[in-house]
Amino acid sequence: MRGFLLFFLFIVAGGFGGLAGSVAGATLFRMPLAGGLVGGLITTPFAAVLAARFGWIDKADVRGAAIGGGLGFLAATAVAVNTLSSPVGPFLSTLLIGAGAMAGARLQVRARSRER
């Protein structure tokens, strides 16, 4: 259950950050894509901190989840921009954010276990 919640949190945080950043970028600078990128890359690490605070991941795994979520967000942005003609592509691309966060957290756990 915690895995699903982590996945969902990152999808919502990345999507919300991208949307809010896009609106702010379009309003203030007439650059919605750049604003969306910045917004999503800001909210993704906050989602990792929030997940650790809720106890869904260990505090030591925050860095891995944040980096994985950020890379997932960048991949989701690339997919969304290239599939704008269809509503399915941009919608499903947000799954990459959650997948990236979960992969990053898992890799952080593995790296920590190798150190021991």
Secondary structure, DSSP 8 states (H G I E B T S, - for coil): -HHHHHHHHHHHHHHHHHHHHHHHHHHHTS-HHHHHHHHHHHHHHHHHHHHHHHTSS-GGGHHHHHHHHHHHHHHHHHHHHHTTTSSHHHHHHTHHHHHHHHHHHHHHHHHHHHH-
